[in-house]
């Protein structure tokens, strides 16, 4: 393709601008960030004498010292125990129930003895009956009863009622008395031994003692258990009550001539001043990051068509990244010990989101990635801390959510955008806080979460509020511009109304039909409406040569012209319209709709008339210059324009007539290739067809006079005549 001199000059200037902008962006980024990686460092070792007095270069928490103090405070908390009062009653009930079951077996044995003529029931049968009773009770208690030896049960069966009652009362009373006091696991053996010793020293005879001792041994259990949960709560409380050990800026860490000890080394290490030398590596790393970014940006620019688009990409990307860097530096400068969470206020999704909405997704992604890289240098003082990791992950995750937002106005996707920009980043933040083991009740954790939420909400609200103004800077068809152009008081529309009222009304109707159809397929409805308002603006020049502007009864001026002359006049309304709109500096899309709304269609009426006069005439002579519609919006306008004009000219239009006409028109346009470049799918074309039919039917269909309505009208007319 041969380029003219002006085009070549514009391209050369464009390339020079892109290169210059890239260099300026790289240098400015380096200058803004490089100051953050320069810090005073010293090389010190334990045992050496300090050559100078060293003071803290910032205020930070001495985490190791704080942790040691908190550990000591937690260890000082003794173990908490919980006394189980219910166990006192339960153990006493076990003994009582044991004697009750033995009594029941004895009674059953006595009854059996009476039936058997005084013959005693065998001890084996008594023991078997007793063990069956064990099984009928609480299954948790079975091991307790089964743990007794057979000799204990035989002794109890052989006791007289007086001794039986005596040993039962002794056992129950002593179990409840002993169990009434707290018994820890470590004390259990000693208490059992004392209980058995008390049995041996009691006034019971040897037979009863042989029963009481096993009962004490089996029944007395530990009733005071360690309450680990309560203990941990008290230890955590004691740990939290320890005030953080702080190293304050300006505090003397080690004095000149004094030997450096481990405590001083630990403080210097916390401050980042131990065994580190001033190095150029951070600055080299920063320069490499900037060069990589410029290289990636250059690759994207190279594969972006159109010099204007390239210039816009480089300019806007550079401006937004510089804005992001300045915001990060601002929050870094405001950061202090009391406001350590300031970096989390940074709206990490804002720059990537704006790049996504107004440039493209690739620019948004690289913006999100390199924004995090720059943050590592801006918050260089936090190097090696968990806070820097938290900042990096938060910025990366939040920034990469922005390219996932649809490239549409945030106001039209509030719920989805809120999920991407607020809900998911906050979930990621909660995950990271949990991962690092931060306490959710800690003030610092709460502050970080609140600041992160504020940063996400700030991104969301700012993107909604600034979208129209950013759009106004970048696009000629911004919402503000379109709203202004849609105002009926716009000079061009007022002129169209005065000089071509029929065309004005036709434009309004086409706008309504087109905007509704475009909205149904997810297109730019407002832009379509505005484009329709001005698509026939060129008819102003020869208003009376268009039938919709002719007064009633006026002769059509085309009756006095040759078909070729009529053709040129009709054709001219497109070219004249483009000239008028370009002069008024209208948005390019509005100009395109005007230029493309007839595509390269055939002016069939005048072609037929010319064919009658001269058979040598070709269709190409009577086709519009075009081009064919290049967008979905322009394609819909071309269909709506023809449909509205044709249906308006119908005699008694019915729903069937309208549907048939619209269907035939769309088929003809498809066959003629007029919709090939619009990007409309067949599904969208059918949606547009149905929308146009519904709109036309609701406007132009014939209305039936129902008998009831007719009678009411006649009645009203009669009443008016009588009143007169």
Secondary structure, 3 states (H helix, E strand, C coil): CCCCHHHHHHHHHHHHHHHHHHHHHHHHHHHHHHHHHCCCCCCCCCCCECCCCEECCCCEECHHHHHHHHHHHHHCCCCCEEECCHHHHHHHHHHHHHHHHHHHHHHHHHHHHHHCCCCCCCHHHHHHHHHHHHHHCCHHHHHHHHCCCHHHHHHHHHCCHHHHHHHHHHHHHHHHHHHCCCCCHHHHHHHHHHHHHHHHCCCCCHHHHHHHHHHHHHHCCCCEEECHHHHHHHHHHHHHCCCCCEECCCCEEECCCCECCHHHHHHHHHCCCCCCCCCCHHHHHHHHHHHHHHHHHHHHHHCCCCHHHHHHHHHHHHHHHHHHHHHHHHHHHHCCCCCCCHHHHCCHHHHHHHHHHHCCHHHHHHHHHHHHHHHHHHCHHHCCCHHHHHHHHHHHHHHHHHCCCCCCCHHHCHHHHHHHHHHHHHHHHHHHHHHCCCCCCCHHHHHHHHHHHHHHHHHHHHHHHHHHHHHHHHCCCCHHHHHHHCCCCCHHHHHHHHHCHHHHHHHHHHHHHHHHHHHHCCCCHHHHHHHHHHCCHHHHCCHHHCHHHCCCCCCCHHHHCCHHHHHHHHHHHHHHHHHHHHHCCCCHHHHHHHHHCCCCCECHHHHHHHHHHCCCCCHHHHECCCCCCCCHHHHHHHHHHHHHHHHHHCCCCCHHHHHHHHHHHHHHHHHHCCCCCCCCCHHHHHHHHHHHHHHHHHHHCCCCCCHHHHHHHHHHHHHHHHHC
